[in-house]
């Protein structure tokens, strides 16, 4: 079965996480992604945090599946010639170089447009063009701080906290993939390519819009009633850290379950929604609360919400997190066990859906990676192992019209 992006050729000049996450997603959906890497070195993540000496690290394998690897020294004239040929027959070039790197290579946007008017050049940036920090080097946690996530994460009596989720890197890659697909659709109409850029700061902020919402509410009324600081605490003039409070206006918190004394993840997340109040009371054996004026409305409950959570924890103390959720789900109560990475890796439902995929690598053998989070009714997304460094160099060059003798000479000159 053909895949939707078959026929789209992408030059992948990205490294580490944000760019590779973007191009991997497009490769899953059928694009021919050619990862261009330095001869003898490649993407730095090939060697970062290795668990098997001399073998590509999981950091690399989990961000570069379904791609082809071409080694190329673009500083040499022969390397520039190869890249020129590749640009002329490709659809998209994706890069996350520092500012001006492509220009210094001799491949300005104007030059690329001359060679291929339909080319889309997509870039990951730390900050948007013209931003007063646009020359600042940005990594994951820097982006989380610049985008507002860190200042609103954690507990009020502690420092700003970054998330373990890749809000700066993989999230930016997902935004860039949307931009590329939009530009490809526009090209279908106009025949023209264009530049697409996504900044890490902007992508983090896009996920923090409810906190920007809360800043405006705080500016107007001086408090945020769904935060744990209300009504007994105080507010400053900025959105506070809310701990584990729900961000959508429904009180929620992480609650202890059986075994929490020895298992740091023996917890569930429990949400008290207005329409679920009666089922909650029935589930935990507090049916007298259903019609009690002191509890029956969200406003009445707010000043004693943590006492209510304490009562729920008392109910939870003889139940594991899985037993608790199995009971609560029957009452349609929003909740979830706090799952560890080990539990997720072994989850049969995630394996069956393809969200966790087991793939083969030519050197490391079998490893786990995330599969497509997007599911289709008419397409099964197949995940293949990441390429070895330069594995497809000869294949790509042959496709560009180079003879076996020319390819051998390029190898001898260390161009590829």
N, C-alpha and C positions, 0 to 999 in steps of 0.2 A: 504494500500500500504506500502510495506517495505521501510525503509529508508537506504541510502547507508552505514551508520556507525552502523547499527544494528548488534549486536554481539560483538561490541567492548566495553570492560568494562574499565572505567577510574577511578582511585583513585584520588580524587581531594583534595589535601592538601593545596590549595591556599586560600588566603584571600585578602580582600580589592578589588582591581580593575583589575590589569594586568592579574593575573592568572585566576580569575573568568571569565573575558571576553573571555579568550581562551577556557576554558572548557564549558562555556555556548554555544559558537558557535558550538562546537563538539556535545553537547547535542541536539541542534536544528536539527542537521543532523542525529540523531538517536543513538548516543553513549549512553550507560548507565553510567552516571556520578554520582559517589557516593561521595558527599561532606563530608569529615571527619572533625568534629568540636569538640571543647572541651565541655564536659558535663557542662550544666548550663550556658555557656557563648556564645559559637559559634563564628562565624565570627564577628569581631568588628563592621562591617558596619551594623549589625542587629540593633544596638542601636545608630548609628551616625546620627545626623541631622534628628531625628524623627519628623514627623508631626502629628502622632497619638500616644499618650502615651501608652506604653506597647505593641506596635505592631511593627513588623519588619519594619525598615525604607525603604524608596524607594531606598536608596543607595544600600541596599542588594537585594531587590526584582528585581531590574532592571539589576542585574548582575548574577543572580542565578536561572533563570527560567529553567524548564525542567530537573532539577536535583533531586536526592534523598539525604536526609540528614541522616548521621550516626554520632551519638555522640560516642566518644571513647577517653579514657585516655590511651595514648600510653606509659605513664611512668610506668604503672602497668604491671606485668607479663602477666596477663590475656588480657590486651589491646594489648600487643606485639604479643600474640598468635593469636588474631583475625586479626591483621594487616598482620601477616605472612600468614594466610590462604587466606586473600584477595589478597595479592601479587601473590600467587601461581596461582590464577585463573583469574587474570586481565591482561590487555594488556598494559596499560599506567599508570604511576604515575606522576602527575604534582604537583610541589611545588614551593613556593616562600619564603621559610624560609631564615633566615640569613645563611651565610656560615658555613658549618659543622654541621647544625642542624640535618640532617638525620643521619649523622655518629654518633652523640652523642646519638641518639635514638637507635643505634645498627643496623641501616639499611644502611650500606655502599653500594656503587655500587657493590663491589665484592660480598657481601652477597646476594644482590638482584639478581644478575646474577646467583648465585648458586641455588637460590630458583626457578627462572623463567628465563631461558636463552633468552626468547623472549620478556622480559619486556623492555619497553621504559621508561626511566626516563627523564622527561622534566622539565627544571628549568628556572624561571625568575630571572635574576640577575640585579643589578644596573649597574655594569661594568663587562666586560669580565674577565675570569680567567687570572691572570697574570698582569692585569692592575694595575698601581701604586695606583689607588683609589679603588681597589676591596673590601676593608673592609669598604668603606664609605656607610652609610645608604642613600638610594635614594627614593625619592617620586617624584610625577608628575613634579612639577616645577623644582626640582633639575635636573631631566633628561633633561628637555627642555633647561636648561642652559648648561649642560654638552654636549649635542648633537648639539649645535650650533644654535638652533632655536631662543632662546631669544636674542642673540646678533644681529640677523638680522631682528627682528620683532619690529615694532613701528616706530616712526618718528625720523628723524635725530637729532632734537633738544631736544629729550627726552631720558629717560633711556632704557636699554634693557627691553623687555616686553614679558611675557609668554602668550601663547595662551589659550583660554578657551577650545579648543579641547584637548582631552586626548592623546596628542602625545607621552607622556611617558608611560602611563598605558595601555589603551585599544589598542593603536597601537602596543605595545610590545606583548600584548596577541594575536593579529591577526598574527604577525610574528611567535609566538610560535606555533599556530595552524597549520600554513603551515609546520613548522618543524616536528611536530608530524605526520601529514599526510604523509610527505615524508619518515619518519622513518618507518611508518607502511607499506608503499609501498616497501621499501627496505627489510623489514622483510619477505614480501611475496616471495621474491627471495632468500634471504639468510637463513631465519629461525632464524636470530639473532636479538636481541634487541640492543639498543644503548642509549647513553646519548645525549640529545638535550638541548642546552642552548641558550637563547636569552637575551642579555643585553638591558636595557632601553636606555643607551647612544647610542648603535649601531642602535637601532630601530628609535630613533629620527633622527640620522644622515642620515639614509636611506631615510627619508622624506625630508631631506635638501640637497639632492645631487645637486640641481641647484645652491645652494649657494656655494657649494664646486667648482662647475663649474665656478661660477663668481669670486671666489678667484683666480683661476688660470688665468682667463682672465685679472683680475685687475693686477696681478703680471706682466703680459706680456705687457699690453698696457697702464696701469695707469689710466684708466677710464672705466665706464660701461654706455654705451650710453642709455640704457633703464631705468636707474634710474633717479629719479627727480633731482638729483644733477647735471645732465648733461643737457645742456652745461654751465649753468650759475654758478654752484657751484663748490666745490672742493672735491677731494677724498683723503683719507689717504691710508695706505697700507693694510687696511682690508675692507671686504665687509661691506658697510654701511647699516643702516636701511633705507628701501625704502618706508615707509609709506604704501599706498595702491597701489603702482605700480605693474603692472603685472610681474610675474616672468619668463614668457616665451618669452620675447622680444617684446610683443605687448603692447603698452601703454594702461593703464587702471587706473581708479580712481573711488572712491565713490562720487556720485554727489547728490546734494540736489534736492528734489522734493517738490511738494505742501505740506504744513503742517510741514515742517522741524523745524519751530520755536517752535512748541509745542510737536512734536513727534520726539524723538531722533533716530527713525529708519525709517523716511520718506526719504529714500535714495535708489538709485539703484547703482549697479556696472556696469560701462560702459567700454567696450573694443573697441579700435580703431585698427582693423586689416586692413592690406594693401588692401586686396581684397574687404573689406567692405567699403572703403572710399567713393565711389560714392553713395552707398545706404545711408550711414550716412548723406551725404550732402543733399540728396533728402529728407530724413526723417525730418531733422531740418530746411529745407527751405534755405539752403546755396548752391544751385546748382552751383553758380559761382565759388565755391572752387574746383570743380571737375577737371577743366582743368587749374587752376591757378598754375603757376610754384612755387609760394610761398607755396603751400599746397599739390600739387598733389603727392608728394613722401613722404615716411616716414622720410627720412633724412631732407627734407625741413620743415616738420611739427615739428620736435623735439624741436627746440628752442622756439616755441610758443605753445607747447602742452597744457600748463595750460590756455592760452588764449582761445584755442579751447574748452577745458573743460568748461571754463566760458561761452562761447557762448551756449554750450549744456545745461548748467544749466539754462540759461535764457529761453531756449525753454521748460525746464522741470517745470518752476515755477508755471504753472497753471494746472499741471497734477499730480495726485497721482502716487506713485511708480508702482501701478498695471496698471493704465491707460497708463503710459509711456511704460512699458514693452509690453503691448498688441499692442501698435503701432509699437515699434521697432522690435518686433519679426517678423512682416510681411516683414521687410526689411532684415531679416537674420543677424541682428546685435547681437553679443554676449553681453548679459546683463542679469541682474537678480535683482528683488527687494531684499532689505536687509530684510530677514524674521526673525521675533522674534520667541522665543520658543513657545509663545502662538499661533502665526499664524501657525507654523509647527504642533503643537499638534492638531489643528482643520482642517488641510489641508485634504480635501476629497480625493485627489489623493493619498496622503501618507497613508491614512487609507485604501483605496481600494487595494493598492499594498501590504499591509502588512508591510510596512516600519515603520509605527506607529501601534502598536497592543494594543488592549484593552483586558486585561486578568483579571481573577478572582483570588482573594487571600482569603484563608479561614478565615482570621481575618480582613483584611483591606477592603475587598470588591473589587470593580473594580478599577484598576489603569492602567495607560498608560506605555508602555515601548517601546523601539526600537525593531523592528523585524529584520529579516535577511536582510542585505544589498545585499545579493547574491540571485539572482532569478534563478529558474530552470524551464525548460520546462516540466519535468516529475515528479516534486516533489513540493508539497505545504508544506512550513515550518510552522508548528503549534507551537505557543508559549503557554506554560502553566505556571501557577503561580509558584513562588518560594516555596521551601519546608519550613515548620516550623522546628524549631530546633529539631533534633532527630526524625523527623516524620517517617522515614523509618528504624529506628534502628532495630526494631524487624524483619522486613521484610528481611533486609540484613543478619542478623544473622541466620534466618531460612534458607536462601539460602546457607549459609556456613555450614549447618548441625547441628546447635545448637537446642536443644530441648526447649520446653516452660519452663521447670524447670531450665535449664541452663541459659536461657535468664533472668528469674526472679532473679536468683542469681547474675548475672552480674549487674542488676539494683540495687540490694540491696548493692552491694559492690562499687557502683558508678564508675564502669568501663565504663559503657555506659550511 
